[in-house]
Amino acid sequence: MNKTLLATTVAALAIGAASIVPASAQDKVGACLITKTDTNPFFVKMREGATAKAEELGIELNSYAGKVDGDNETQVAAIETCIANGAKGILLTASSTSAIVPSVQKARDAGILVIALDTPLDPVDAADMTFATDNFKAGELIGQWAKGKLGDAAADAKIAFLDLDVSQPTVGVLRDQGFMTGFGIDTKDPNKWGDEDDPRIVGHDVTAGNEEGGRKAMENLLAKDPFVNVVYTINEPAAAGGYEALKAIGREGDVLIVSVDGGCPGVQNVKEGIIGATSQQYPLLMASKGIEAIAAYAKDGTKPQATEGKNFFDTGVSLVTDQPVEGVDSISVDEGLKLCWG
């Protein structure tokens, strides 16, 4: 066994490929799902959707995940394994949207259909297609809702941004910039956050998309300005952490928190008043549609098409709140709980 093949085999074992169909079924189409982690409920639901659709269509699915969010190296190894195994398609939620591009190109050069799920690559056309929430729209909805909820007080808001990571992956930038647009803040360069000069912005900090990160980021921004009254969060775990930091200083009742995801714990937090409103996305649909696209490509080379007027396939988003604001479309918490995941 040569060193390259050995490294590929060891990498596959290390990240735990989960074969859905017996490997002896040589006539079946092979597909890969590569997520950022295998513990986040969002990616768990994504895997469920991909698994169910693969079983329905008779596709052999192997699933891989990074050890932590941001683990590009493991995702690169997974792509190498998928190429070596002759997969027809890869569904990918990239931890590093730019660093993964050379590996994605290698897969495409090998004739593999690569679909980015949830998180667009940088550039977006580095993948054959992206199946995702309109993340800008998701942010815009919570920005519009927060502005409408505050009314005239929005002009004097003090806003803390609990973002994702200093590398500014596309999903984080899109949600952040969408919120600013919805709230009426000049975003300056739309491809990054942190260059704004609006005096209402207290600052940005990063959370790694988890509760502990959200708590620490909120503490940092409260130290900068203890009178924060609006908190944008990249996702609901970060929102939960931010809430705990506010609760520790007795501010949990007078700060408006908004978020994105639509997981069941997050929607329950909307019901309990911890989060004012959240934008709900649909990971199961992203993955199941991705498997359908791989099946179509394997059959006759057909590639998926973008939603009209967009550069990706839009899998939908809904604002969930029990405090509707005029002019902003939303669904109730009870409706959101019927559609949630995790």
C-alpha positions in Angstrom: 0.0 0.0 0.0 1.5 3.3 -1.0 1.7 6.3 1.4 -1.1 8.3 -0.3 -3.5 5.4 -0.2 -2.5 4.6 3.4 -3.1 8.2 4.5 -6.5 8.3 2.8 -7.5 5.1 4.5 -6.4 6.2 7.9 -8.2 9.6 7.4 -11.4 7.7 6.5 -11.2 5.6 9.6 -10.4 8.6 11.8 -13.5 10.5 10.8 -15.9 7.6 10.9 -17.5 7.1 7.6 -21.0 5.6 8.0 -21.9 3.4 5.1 -25.6 3.3 4.5 -25.6 0.6 1.8 -23.4 -2.5 1.9 -20.1 -1.9 0.1 -20.6 -5.0 -2.0 -23.4 -3.3 -3.9 -21.0 -2.2 -6.6 -23.8 -1.1 -9.0 -25.1 1.6 -6.7 -24.3 5.2 -7.0 -22.0 6.5 -4.3 -22.4 9.8 -2.5 -20.8 11.6 0.4 -22.1 14.0 3.1 -19.4 16.1 4.8 -20.6 18.4 7.6 -18.8 20.8 10.0 -19.5 18.5 13.0 -21.6 15.5 13.8 -23.0 16.9 17.1 -24.7 20.1 16.1 -28.5 19.3 15.8 -28.6 21.2 12.5 -26.1 18.8 11.0 -27.7 15.8 12.7 -31.0 16.7 11.0 -29.1 17.2 7.7 -27.7 13.7 8.0 -31.1 12.3 8.7 -32.5 13.9 5.6 -29.6 12.7 3.4 -29.8 9.2 4.9 -33.5 8.8 4.3 -33.4 10.0 0.8 -30.4 7.9 -0.1 -32.1 4.8 1.2 -35.2 5.7 -0.8 -33.2 6.1 -4.0 -30.8 3.2 -3.5 -27.7 5.4 -3.1 -24.7 4.4 -1.1 -24.1 7.2 1.3 -20.9 7.8 3.4 -21.0 10.5 6.0 -18.1 12.4 7.4 -17.7 15.3 9.8 -15.0 17.6 11.2 -14.0 17.2 14.8 -15.0 20.8 15.6 -16.4 23.7 13.7 -13.5 25.1 11.8 -11.8 21.8 11.2 -10.8 22.2 7.5 -8.1 19.5 7.6 -10.5 16.7 8.3 -12.9 17.9 5.6 -10.1 17.9 3.1 -9.3 14.3 4.1 -12.9 13.4 3.7 -13.0 14.8 0.1 -9.8 12.8 -0.7 -11.6 9.7 0.5 -14.7 10.4 -1.5 -12.6 10.8 -4.7 -10.7 7.6 -4.0 -14.0 5.7 -3.5 -15.4 6.9 -6.8 -18.3 8.9 -5.4 -20.6 10.6 -8.0 -21.5 13.5 -5.7 -20.5 15.3 -2.5 -22.7 17.3 -0.2 -20.5 19.7 1.8 -21.0 22.2 4.6 -17.6 23.8 4.6 -15.8 24.9 7.8 -13.5 27.1 5.8 -15.3 28.4 2.7 -12.1 29.5 0.9 -9.5 27.0 2.2 -11.6 24.0 1.0 -11.8 25.3 -2.6 -8.7 23.6 -4.0 -10.0 20.2 -2.7 -13.4 20.9 -4.1 -11.9 21.7 -7.5 -10.0 18.4 -7.4 -13.2 16.6 -6.8 -15.0 18.4 -9.6 -12.0 17.7 -12.0 -12.6 14.0 -11.1 -16.1 14.3 -12.4 -17.8 14.5 -9.0 -20.8 16.8 -8.5 -20.2 19.0 -5.5 -23.1 20.8 -3.8 -22.5 23.2 -0.9 -25.2 22.9 1.8 -26.1 25.8 4.0 -22.8 27.6 3.6 -21.8 29.0 0.2 -18.1 28.5 -0.8 -15.9 31.5 -1.5 -16.3 32.1 -4.4 -19.8 30.7 -4.6 -19.3 29.1 -8.0 -16.4 27.0 -6.6 -19.2 24.4 -6.1 -21.5 23.2 -8.8 -24.5 24.5 -6.8 -25.4 25.7 -3.3 -28.5 24.4 -1.6 -29.2 26.8 1.3 -31.3 29.1 3.2 -31.2 32.6 1.8 -28.9 33.6 4.7 -29.0 37.3 3.8 -32.9 37.2 3.9 -32.8 35.3 7.2 -30.7 38.1 8.7 -32.8 40.8 7.0 -36.0 39.4 8.5 -34.7 39.6 12.1 -33.3 43.0 11.4 -36.6 44.3 10.1 -38.5 42.7 13.0 -36.1 44.2 15.6 -36.4 47.7 14.1 -40.2 47.4 13.9 -40.4 46.1 17.5 -38.3 49.0 18.8 -40.2 51.6 16.8 -38.8 55.1 17.3 -36.3 53.8 19.9 -34.4 52.0 17.0 -32.7 55.3 16.2 -30.9 55.2 19.6 -30.4 51.4 19.8 -27.2 50.0 21.3 -26.5 46.8 19.3 -24.1 43.9 20.1 -23.2 41.5 17.4 -22.5 37.9 18.4 -20.9 36.6 15.2 -19.5 33.2 14.2 -15.7 33.3 13.6 -12.9 35.7 12.9 -12.5 34.1 9.5 -15.9 35.5 8.6 -17.3 32.5 6.7 -19.9 33.4 4.1 -22.9 32.2 6.1 -21.9 34.5 9.0 -21.3 37.5 6.8 -24.6 37.1 5.0 -26.7 36.9 8.2 -24.8 39.8 9.8 -25.1 42.0 6.8 -28.8 41.0 6.3 -29.6 42.0 9.8 -27.9 45.4 9.3 -29.8 46.0 6.1 -33.1 45.1 7.7 -32.3 47.4 10.7 -31.3 50.3 8.5 -27.5 50.3 9.1 -25.1 51.1 6.3 -23.0 47.9 5.8 -20.1 49.5 4.0 -18.3 46.5 2.4 -21.1 43.9 2.0 -18.6 41.1 2.0 -17.4 41.5 5.5 -18.5 42.8 8.9 -16.7 45.1 11.3 -16.0 48.1 9.0 -19.3 49.9 9.9 -19.3 53.4 11.4 -22.9 53.5 12.7 -22.8 54.8 16.3 -25.5 52.3 17.3 -23.1 49.4 16.9 -21.4 48.6 20.3 -19.2 46.0 18.6 -18.7 42.5 17.2 -17.4 39.4 19.0 -17.2 35.8 17.9 -18.9 32.8 19.5 -17.9 29.7 17.4 -21.7 29.2 17.2 -22.0 27.7 20.6 -23.5 28.6 24.0 -20.2 29.1 25.9 -18.9 31.3 23.0 -22.1 33.3 23.1 -21.8 33.9 26.9 -18.1 35.0 26.6 -18.8 37.3 23.6 -21.7 38.9 25.4 -19.6 39.5 28.5 -17.0 41.2 26.4 -19.4 43.5 24.7 -21.2 44.3 28.0 -17.8 45.4 29.4 -17.5 47.7 26.4 -21.0 49.1 26.9 -23.3 47.8 29.7 -26.3 49.5 28.2 -26.6 47.2 25.1 -30.3 46.8 24.4 -30.3 44.8 21.1 -28.4 41.6 20.5 -27.9 40.0 17.1 -26.7 36.4 17.2 -25.4 34.1 14.5 -27.5 31.2 15.8 -29.6 30.1 18.8 -26.9 28.4 20.9 -25.0 31.7 20.8 -28.2 33.5 21.7 -28.7 31.2 24.7 -25.2 32.0 25.9 -25.7 35.7 25.4 -28.9 35.5 27.4 -27.1 33.8 30.3 -24.6 36.6 30.4 -27.4 39.2 30.5 -29.2 37.3 33.2 -26.1 37.3 35.4 -26.3 41.1 35.6 -30.1 41.3 35.8 -30.5 42.6 32.2 -32.3 39.6 30.7 -35.7 41.3 30.7 -34.8 44.5 28.9 -32.7 43.4 26.0 -34.1 42.3 22.6 -32.3 39.2 21.3 -32.8 37.9 17.7 -31.3 34.9 16.0 -31.2 32.5 13.1 -31.7 28.7 12.9 -35.1 27.4 13.9 -34.0 24.4 15.9 -36.5 23.1 18.5 -34.5 24.4 21.5 -34.3 27.8 19.9 -37.9 28.0 19.0 -38.8 26.9 22.5 -36.6 29.9 23.7 -38.8 32.2 21.5 -41.8 30.7 23.2 -40.3 31.4 26.6 -39.3 35.0 25.7 -35.5 34.4 25.8 -35.3 35.1 22.1 -37.7 37.7 20.6 -37.7 36.2 17.1 -35.7 33.8 15.0 -35.4 33.0 11.3 -36.0 29.3 10.7 -34.2 27.3 8.1 -34.7 23.7 6.9 -31.6 21.5 6.9 -33.5 18.2 6.2 -34.8 19.7 2.9 -31.3 20.9 1.9 -29.8 17.4 2.3 -32.7 15.5 0.7 -32.8 17.7 -2.3 -29.0 17.4 -2.5 -29.3 13.6 -2.7 -31.9 13.9 -5.4 -29.6 16.1 -7.4 -26.8 13.6 -7.1 -29.1 10.8 -8.3 -30.1 12.9 -11.3 -26.5 13.7 -12.2 -25.5 10.0 -11.9 -28.4 9.1 -14.3 -27.8 11.5 -17.2 -25.4 14.2 -16.1 -28.1 16.7 -15.3 -26.9 19.4 -12.9 -29.1 21.4 -10.5 -30.3 24.9 -11.4 -30.4 27.9 -9.1 -33.6 29.5 -8.0 -34.7 32.2 -10.4 -32.9 35.5 -9.6 -30.4 33.9 -7.2 -27.1 32.2 -7.5 -28.1 29.2 -5.3 -31.1 26.8 -4.8 -33.2 28.5 -2.1 -34.6 26.0 0.5 -36.7 28.6 2.3 -36.7 30.6 5.5 -39.5 31.8 7.9 -39.5 34.3 10.7 -40.8 32.7 13.9 -42.3 34.9 16.7 -45.4 35.4 18.8 -44.9 39.2 18.6 -45.6 39.9 14.9 -44.6 43.3 13.5 -46.6 45.0 10.8 -45.0 44.7 7.3 -42.7 41.7 8.3 -44.0 38.2 7.4 -43.8 35.7 10.2 -45.2 32.5 11.5 -46.3 31.7 15.1 -44.1 29.8 17.6 -46.6 26.9 17.4 -46.1 26.7 13.7 -42.3 26.9 14.1 -42.4 24.1 16.6 -44.1 21.8 14.1 -41.3 22.6 11.6 -38.3 22.7 13.9 -35.4 20.2 14.2 -33.0 19.0 16.8 
